[in-house]
């Protein structure tokens, strides 16, 4: 048996006092999580930060009532027992440590926290044989359900239609600036700029392995170059485009993938088969770029397609002519 599991107690073995102590520590932990969310959101999303401040205050109130109940039934000394001490008890994923967690993900995680706790207490109450324990667990389930209701009320108080729409739009804009825009630039560079060297090598040598090596080198080199360029040229402080490392990662990876897309087919030994597959892949890449421009950058699809396909066709023609000549 693993040492960590051997030291954990089953929920069914806890006394009513220990269950109450567990509820107290859980309420305290959840209040801290909500305050962490509020502090993280305060600068960019003040209305949502106010919601989480209110939810933390609600958790504090429930914790205080539980402490008062413990004091009345069992005295002043509250046993030290936490979620991680109990086998089978619901655990909080440490997602609040993820600094890149978006607003929608934080809202969803908060709802999941309340629902998870409510369901656990309901299931535990249904399995309990002691009437007092069943009543206690039922009260805790009702308290968790009340948390969710109060959270919805707080959202209605602080997040009216205009505030929610503004915060959602701000989050979408930040996602586009940090991930979509650098990634799209990388995909366009990797897909288009590598066409010439790859197809020039293909038609000049008609050797699939050599073409693959040239494509691999061009794709990886372009990815590294684009990634470092994106990360180094703007720290995101004044432009508001977000972390330079995130942008550099998005740009570098998408650049490399854009080039590898039409380099990998040259692992096929037959030259004309590999070239035909590579051309199909290029067509798919260019239309994917046009779709992303239309979906996130609000560029009319036909205009985006014309620009991308025309540019790609010119670069492909240049590579084919140079290699064929």
ZIQUIWO-V326737 format. One record per residue. N is the residue number from 1. RES is the residue in one small letter. OMEGA is omega in whole degrees, -180 to 180 (NA if undefined). NEAR is the number of other C-alpha atoms within 8 Angstrom. D_CENTER is the distance of its C-alpha to the mean C-alpha in Angstrom with 1 decimal. Layout:
((N	RES	OMEGA	NEAR	D_CENTER) (N	RES	OMEGA	NEAR	D_CENTER))
//
This chain:
((1	x	180	4	34.7) (2	x	-178	5	31.9) (3	x	-178	6	32.8) (4	x	-180	6	29.6) (5	x	-178	8	30.2) (6	x	-177	7	33.9) (7	x	-179	7	33.5) (8	x	180	10	31.5) (9	x	176	9	33.5) (10	x	-179	9	33.1) (11	x	-178	9	32.4) (12	x	-179	5	35.6) (13	x	-178	6	37.6) (14	x	174	10	36.6) (15	x	179	6	39.3) (16	x	178	8	38.8) (17	x	-180	10	38.8) (18	x	176	10	36.0) (19	x	179	9	34.0) (20	x	177	10	34.5) (21	x	178	13	33.7) (22	x	178	12	30.4) (23	x	180	11	29.6) (24	x	-179	11	30.5) (25	x	179	11	28.2) (26	x	178	10	25.3) (27	x	179	12	25.9) (28	x	179	11	26.1) (29	x	-178	8	22.8) (30	x	177	10	21.0) (31	x	179	13	22.7) (32	x	179	9	21.5) (33	x	-180	9	17.8) (34	x	178	13	18.4) (35	x	175	11	20.2) (36	x	176	9	17.5) (37	x	-178	12	15.1) (38	x	-179	14	18.2) (39	x	-180	9	18.9) (40	x	-176	8	15.6) (41	x	-167	12	15.7) (42	x	-175	12	19.5) (43	x	-175	7	20.0) (44	x	-176	6	17.8) (45	x	-175	9	17.7) (46	x	-180	9	21.0) (47	x	177	10	21.5) (48	x	177	13	18.3) (49	x	178	14	19.3) (50	x	177	11	22.7) (51	x	-178	14	21.3) (52	x	172	12	19.7) (53	x	179	11	23.0) (54	x	179	10	24.9) (55	x	177	14	22.9) (56	x	178	13	23.5) (57	x	176	9	27.2) (58	x	178	9	27.4) (59	x	178	13	26.2) (60	x	179	11	28.9) (61	x	178	8	31.5) (62	x	179	10	30.8) (63	x	-179	12	30.9) (64	x	178	8	34.2) (65	x	177	8	35.7) (66	x	178	11	34.8) (67	x	178	9	36.5) (68	x	178	8	39.5) (69	x	178	8	39.7) (70	x	180	14	39.6) (71	x	-179	10	42.3) (72	x	-175	7	44.5) (73	x	-170	6	44.3) (74	x	179	8	43.8) (75	x	-171	8	44.6) (76	x	-173	6	42.9) (77	x	-180	6	41.4) (78	x	178	7	37.9) (79	x	178	7	37.0) (80	x	179	6	34.0) (81	x	-176	9	31.6) (82	x	-177	9	27.9) (83	x	-176	11	25.3) (84	x	179	8	25.2) (85	x	-172	9	29.0) (86	x	178	11	29.0) (87	x	178	10	28.5) (88	x	179	6	26.7) (89	x	-178	9	25.5) (90	x	-178	8	22.0) (91	x	176	6	19.6) (92	x	174	5	16.8) (93	x	-177	4	13.8) (94	x	-179	6	13.4) (95	x	-180	6	9.9) (96	x	175	9	11.9) (97	x	-180	5	12.5) (98	x	-176	7	9.0) (99	x	-177	5	10.2) (100	x	-179	4	7.2) (101	x	-177	9	5.9) (102	x	-177	7	6.8) (103	x	-179	9	10.1) (104	x	180	6	9.5) (105	x	179	8	7.2) (106	x	178	10	9.9) (107	x	-179	8	12.6) (108	x	180	8	11.6) (109	x	179	8	11.6) (110	x	178	9	14.9) (111	x	180	9	16.4) (112	x	179	8	15.6) (113	x	-178	9	17.3) (114	x	-179	12	20.4) (115	x	-179	11	20.7) (116	x	180	9	20.3) (117	x	-180	11	23.0) (118	x	-178	14	25.2) (119	x	-180	9	25.2) (120	x	-179	11	26.0) (121	x	178	12	28.9) (122	x	180	11	30.2) (123	x	179	8	30.3) (124	x	179	10	31.8) (125	x	180	13	34.4) (126	x	-179	7	35.4) (127	x	-176	6	36.1) (128	x	179	10	38.0) (129	x	-179	6	41.8) (130	x	-176	6	42.9) (131	x	-179	7	43.3) (132	x	178	6	42.4) (133	x	179	11	39.2) (134	x	-180	13	38.3) (135	x	180	9	39.0) (136	x	180	10	36.9) (137	x	177	12	33.8) (138	x	177	11	34.3) (139	x	179	8	34.5) (140	x	177	11	31.2) (141	x	178	14	29.6) (142	x	178	9	31.1) (143	x	179	10	29.8) (144	x	176	12	26.2) (145	x	177	11	26.8) (146	x	177	8	28.3) (147	x	-178	12	25.2) (148	x	179	11	23.2) (149	x	179	8	26.1) (150	x	178	9	26.3) (151	x	178	11	22.7) (152	x	179	8	23.3) (153	x	179	8	26.5) (154	x	177	12	24.8) (155	x	178	11	22.4) (156	x	-179	8	25.5) (157	x	-174	7	27.3) (158	x	-176	11	24.9) (159	x	173	13	22.7) (160	x	-176	9	25.3) (161	x	-178	6	24.6) (162	x	-179	7	24.9) (163	x	179	10	22.7) (164	x	-180	9	19.8) (165	x	180	8	20.2) (166	x	180	8	20.4) (167	x	178	10	17.2) (168	x	179	9	15.3) (169	x	178	8	17.1) (170	x	178	8	16.3) (171	x	179	10	12.5) (172	x	179	8	13.0) (173	x	-180	8	15.4) (174	x	178	11	13.3) (175	x	-180	9	10.6) (176	x	-178	10	13.7) (177	x	-175	11	15.4) (178	x	-173	13	12.8) (179	x	-172	11	11.4) (180	x	-176	11	13.7) (181	x	177	9	17.0) (182	x	179	14	17.1) (183	x	179	15	15.8) (184	x	177	13	18.4) (185	x	178	10	21.0) (186	x	180	18	20.4) (187	x	178	15	20.6) (188	x	-180	12	23.8) (189	x	-178	11	25.3) (190	x	-177	17	24.7) (191	x	-173	16	25.9) (192	x	-173	13	28.8) (193	x	-179	9	30.1) (194	x	179	13	30.4) (195	x	-176	13	32.4) (196	x	-179	14	35.6) (197	x	-178	11	35.7) (198	x	-177	14	34.6) (199	x	173	13	37.0) (200	x	177	15	39.7) (201	x	-178	13	39.7) (202	x	-177	14	39.6) (203	x	179	10	42.6) (204	x	-175	10	44.5) (205	x	-173	9	44.3) (206	x	178	9	43.4) (207	x	-173	8	42.1) (208	x	-178	14	38.7) (209	x	177	9	37.9) (210	x	178	10	38.8) (211	x	179	16	36.7) (212	x	-180	14	33.7) (213	x	178	8	34.2) (214	x	179	11	34.5) (215	x	179	15	31.4) (216	x	180	11	29.4) (217	x	-180	8	30.8) (218	x	-177	11	30.2) (219	x	-179	16	26.5) (220	x	179	9	25.6) (221	x	179	9	27.8) (222	x	179	12	26.3) (223	x	179	16	22.7) (224	x	-179	9	23.7) (225	x	-179	9	25.7) (226	x	-180	13	23.2) (227	x	-180	15	20.4) (228	x	179	10	22.9) (229	x	-180	9	24.3) (230	x	-178	13	21.1) (231	x	-173	13	20.3) (232	x	-170	8	23.9) (233	x	-178	6	25.1) (234	x	-180	9	23.0) (235	x	175	10	21.5) (236	x	-177	10	19.8) (237	x	-179	8	21.8) (238	x	-177	5	24.2) (239	x	-178	6	22.4) (240	x	-176	7	19.3) (241	x	176	10	17.2) (242	x	-176	12	14.8) (243	x	178	9	14.8) (244	x	-179	13	17.2) (245	x	176	7	15.7) (246	x	180	11	12.4) (247	x	179	16	14.7) (248	x	178	15	17.1) (249	x	-179	9	14.7) (250	x	-179	14	13.7) (251	x	-178	18	17.4) (252	x	-179	17	18.8) (253	x	-178	12	17.0) (254	x	176	14	17.6) (255	x	-180	20	21.1) (256	x	180	16	21.9) (257	x	179	11	20.6) (258	x	179	17	22.6) (259	x	-179	17	25.7) (260	x	-178	11	25.3) (261	x	-179	13	25.1) (262	x	171	15	28.8) (263	x	-178	14	29.9) (264	x	179	9	29.0) (265	x	-179	12	31.6) (266	x	166	15	34.3) (267	x	174	10	33.9) (268	x	-175	9	36.1) (269	x	-177	8	39.7) (270	x	-173	7	41.3) (271	x	-174	11	41.1) (272	x	175	6	41.3) (273	x	180	8	39.0) (274	x	-179	14	36.3) (275	x	179	11	37.0) (276	x	178	8	36.8) (277	x	180	10	33.4) (278	x	178	14	32.2) (279	x	177	9	33.4) (280	x	179	8	31.6) (281	x	178	10	28.3) (282	x	178	11	29.0) (283	x	180	9	29.7) (284	x	179	8	26.3) (285	x	-177	11	24.5) (286	x	178	13	26.4) (287	x	176	11	25.8) (288	x	177	8	22.0) (289	x	179	13	22.2) (290	x	180	12	24.3) (291	x	180	11	21.9) (292	x	178	10	18.9) (293	x	179	13	21.4) (294	x	-174	12	22.6) (295	x	-173	8	19.2) (296	x	-178	8	17.5) (297	x	177	7	20.5) (298	x	173	7	22.9) (299	x	177	9	25.5) (300	x	-171	7	28.0) (301	x	-178	10	27.4) (302	x	179	6	31.0) (303	x	179	8	31.1) (304	x	-180	13	27.9) (305	x	-180	13	29.2) (306	x	-179	8	32.6) (307	x	-176	8	31.4) (308	x	-178	12	29.2) (309	x	179	11	31.7) (310	x	179	8	34.6) (311	x	178	9	33.1) (312	x	180	11	32.1) (313	x	180	8	35.6) (314	x	179	8	37.4) (315	x	178	12	35.6) (316	x	-180	11	36.1) (317	x	179	9	39.8) (318	x	179	10	40.2) (319	x	-179	14	39.0) (320	x	180	12	41.2) (321	x	180	9	44.2) (322	x	-180	9	44.0) (323	x	-179	13	43.5) (324	x	-179	8	46.2) (325	x	NA	5	48.6))
//
